[in-house]
């Protein structure tokens, strides 16, 4: 089943970023999902299937 992802969603990933942050904001949708670390503001592109595997929980939902 396809996960419903919206712009502005804040998600918690399974592994922490090297800066120590767990929470990311979705900034781009498509075949690749763009996310931004809320602690250090680093931006990363992940394939949709990889993103869906790494999401642990939705902290807040976007629009």
N, C-alpha and C positions, 0 to 999 in steps of 0.2 A: 504494500500500500504506500502511496506517495504521501510524504509528510507535508503538511500545509505550512509554508514559510512565508512571512510577510516582511516588507521593508520596515525597519525600525525594531524588529523583534530583538530582545536581549536573551541570549542563550548561555547556558553553563555547559562547558565541554568537559569530557572525561579527564583529560590531562591538562595541567596548568601550562601557561605560556612561560618561557624562560624569565620574564619579568616578575612572575608570581601571580598574575591575574588569571582567573577562571572565566570571567564573564566577557562576552563578545556581543557586539551589535551588528545586525545584518544590514549591509549597505548596498548590496547588488544582488539581483536575482537573475536566473537564467540557467544554462547548463553548468556554469560555475557560480558558486555562491561567494560573494565578497563579504568579509567580516572585518570588524575593527576591534582591537583590544581596548577595553574601557579603562585600563590602567595606564598603558604606555602609548596608546593611539596608533599602534602598528596596524597596517592593513595587510590582509592575506586573502588569496583566492583559493578556494577548495572546490574540487569536483562535487557535484550534488550528492553522489552516492557516498563519498568519503565524509562529507559534512553530516549526512543523516546518521552514519555510524558513530560519529564522534559526539553528537549531541546527547547530553545527559538529561537536561531539563530546560524548560522555558521559564525564565525569570519574569519577563513581562512581554506582552504582545504589542506589536506595532499597530499601525492604522487599520 
